[in-house]
């Protein structure tokens, strides 16, 4: 994740929870069923969990409720501060990213919500290759993120945002690294991972990949 994204999330931290609660009209659809999405991610996780981009700790809280051991890896200092304020000493929130995280414990699940699109497709492939090497057979990658069925669907979403005058959303869709199901499926296959995708709204899918 580049420094620009870290700066963005440091600025967004104070209003992030209002956005995911649906108070920002442009992003209402992206966060539609937000709580349900996080609950399903938590339900699919097991064992020791590395959570990438926990932000203000909303998914983390659900993982802890499942009695899972969690380390939250968050590059934004402001997000970490809010998450620590919510959850106190119940979990470690450390500085890091999709490539910089503790590997000195057995890891059964890599989890993330609304964050993987900050990596380019090449970086996504490198990250998945790393996780596959670390995971045991049966270990999982459970990521919820904006994913498109095709590049054409991605372009349709940009056009719709522009037509609705959702200029911030359109800019995000044009500048962040949103990918497609075929691209992710190919990456998983190359790394001995069986994968399924479940759609939760017009933008967000949950990707469940299992090491074989």
C-alpha positions in Angstrom: 0.0 0.0 0.0 1.5 3.3 -1.1 2.0 6.3 1.1 -0.9 8.2 -0.6 -3.4 5.6 0.7 -2.0 5.8 4.2 -2.3 9.6 4.2 -5.9 9.2 2.9 -6.8 6.8 5.7 -5.2 9.0 8.3 -7.5 11.8 7.1 -10.6 9.5 6.8 -10.2 7.8 10.2 -12.3 10.2 12.2 -15.4 9.9 9.9 -14.8 6.3 8.7 -17.5 4.7 10.9 -20.1 7.2 9.8 -19.3 6.4 6.1 -19.6 2.6 6.7 -22.9 3.3 8.5 -24.4 4.8 5.4 -24.2 8.5 6.1 -22.2 9.2 2.9 -24.7 9.0 0.0 -22.0 8.3 -2.7 -20.8 5.2 -0.8 -24.1 3.8 0.5 -24.2 1.0 -2.0 -20.5 0.0 -1.4 -21.3 -0.4 2.3 -24.8 -1.9 1.9 -25.0 -4.9 4.2 -21.7 -3.9 5.8 -22.4 -5.5 9.2 -23.5 -8.7 7.5 -20.4 -8.8 5.3 -18.1 -8.5 8.3 -20.1 -11.1 10.2 -19.8 -13.6 7.3 -16.0 -12.9 7.0 -15.7 -13.6 10.7 -17.7 -16.8 10.4 -15.4 -18.1 7.7 -12.2 -17.5 9.7 -10.6 -19.9 12.1 -7.5 -20.4 14.2 -4.9 -17.7 14.4 -5.9 -14.7 12.1 -3.8 -12.0 10.5 -6.2 -9.2 9.6 -5.0 -6.8 7.0 -6.3 -3.2 7.1 -8.5 -3.5 10.2 -9.1 0.2 10.1 -11.2 1.2 13.1 -11.6 -2.4 14.3 -15.1 -3.3 13.1 -14.2 -6.7 11.7 -11.6 -7.3 14.5 -14.4 -7.0 17.0 -16.4 -9.7 15.3 -13.3 -12.0 15.0 -12.7 -11.6 18.7 -16.3 -12.5 19.4 -15.6 -15.8 17.7 -12.9 -16.4 20.2 -10.2 -16.2 17.6 -6.6 -15.0 18.1 -6.1 -11.9 16.0 -3.3 -9.6 15.0 -4.4 -6.5 13.2 -1.9 -5.1 10.6 -2.8 -1.5 9.9 -0.5 1.1 8.2 -2.6 4.1 9.3 -1.6 5.4 12.7 -4.9 7.3 13.1 -6.9 4.1 12.3 -4.9 2.1 14.8 -5.5 4.8 17.5 -9.3 4.5 17.0 -9.2 0.7 16.9 -7.2 0.6 20.1 -9.7 3.0 21.7 -12.5 0.6 20.8 -10.9 -2.7 21.8 -8.2 -1.8 24.3 -5.8 -4.6 25.0 -7.9 -7.3 23.6 -5.9 -7.4 20.4 -2.6 -6.2 19.0 -2.8 -3.6 16.3 0.6 -3.2 14.7 2.0 -1.1 11.9 2.4 -3.0 8.7 0.7 -4.0 5.4 -0.1 -6.9 3.1 3.6 -7.8 2.9 4.9 -6.7 6.3 3.3 -8.7 9.1 4.3 -11.2 11.8 5.2 -14.6 10.6 6.5 -16.0 13.9 3.2 -17.8 14.8 1.2 -20.5 12.9 -1.3 -18.7 10.8 -4.6 -20.5 9.8 -6.4 -17.5 8.2 -5.6 -14.3 6.4 -8.6 -11.9 6.6 -9.4 -8.4 5.3 -12.3 -6.2 4.4 -12.4 -3.3 2.0 -8.6 -3.1 1.6 -7.1 -5.6 -1.0 -7.9 -3.1 -3.8 -5.0 -0.9 -2.6 -2.6 -3.4 -4.3 -2.1 -3.6 -8.0 -2.8 -6.9 -9.7 0.9 -7.7 -9.7 1.1 -6.9 -6.0 -2.0 -9.0 -5.4 -0.4 -12.0 -7.1 2.8 -11.6 -5.1 0.8 -11.3 -1.8 -1.3 -14.4 -2.6 1.8 -16.4 -3.5 3.3 -15.4 -0.1 0.2 -16.4 1.9 -0.1 -19.7 0.1 3.5 -20.6 1.1 2.6 -19.8 4.8 -0.8 -21.4 5.1 -1.2 -25.1 6.0 -3.4 -27.3 3.9 -7.0 -26.2 4.7 -5.8 -22.7 5.7 -7.9 -19.8 4.3 -7.8 -16.4 2.8 -11.0 -14.6 3.5 -11.2 -11.2 1.8 -14.2 -8.9 1.4 -13.7 -6.2 -1.2 -15.0 -4.4 -4.3 -14.5 -6.9 -7.2 -16.0 -6.9 -10.7 -17.1 -9.8 -12.8 -15.4 -8.2 -15.9 -13.6 -5.1 -16.9 -16.7 -4.1 -18.7 -18.7 -4.3 -15.5 -16.0 -2.1 -13.9 -16.4 0.5 -16.6 -20.2 0.4 -16.2 -19.9 1.2 -12.5 -17.7 4.2 -13.4 -20.2 5.4 -15.9 -23.1 5.0 -13.5 -21.2 6.9 -10.8 -20.6 9.8 -13.2 -24.2 9.8 -14.3 -25.3 10.1 -10.7 -22.7 12.9 -10.2 -20.9 10.8 -7.6 -17.6 12.3 -8.5 -15.6 11.0 -5.5 -16.8 7.5 -6.1 -16.1 7.7 -9.8 -12.6 9.0 -9.0 -12.0 6.1 -6.6 -13.2 3.6 -9.2 -10.9 5.1 -11.8 -7.7 5.4 -9.7 -7.7 2.5 -7.2 -6.8 -1.0 -8.2 -10.1 -2.8 -8.5 -9.7 -6.2 -10.1 -11.9 -8.9 -11.6 -13.0 -12.4 -10.6 -11.1 -14.0 -13.6 -7.9 -12.3 -12.5 -8.2 -13.4 -8.9 -9.3 -16.9 -9.9 -6.2 -17.3 -12.1 -3.9 -16.1 -9.2 -5.5 -18.6 -6.8 -5.2 -21.5 -9.2 -1.5 -20.8 -9.7 -1.0 -20.9 -6.0 -2.8 -24.2 -5.1 -5.9 -22.4 -3.7 -9.5 -23.4 -4.3 -11.6 -20.2 -4.4 -15.3 -19.2 -4.4 -16.8 -15.7 -4.7 -20.1 -14.6 -3.0 -21.7 -11.3 -3.9 -23.2 -9.1 -1.2 -24.0 -5.9 -3.0 -23.3 -4.1 -6.3 -19.7 -3.7 -5.4 -18.6 -6.1 -2.7 -17.9 -9.9 -2.9 -16.4 -12.2 -0.3 -13.5 -14.2 -1.7 -12.9 -17.5 0.2 -9.7 -19.3 -0.9 -8.6 -22.6 0.7 -5.1 -24.1 0.5 -5.2 -27.5 -1.0 
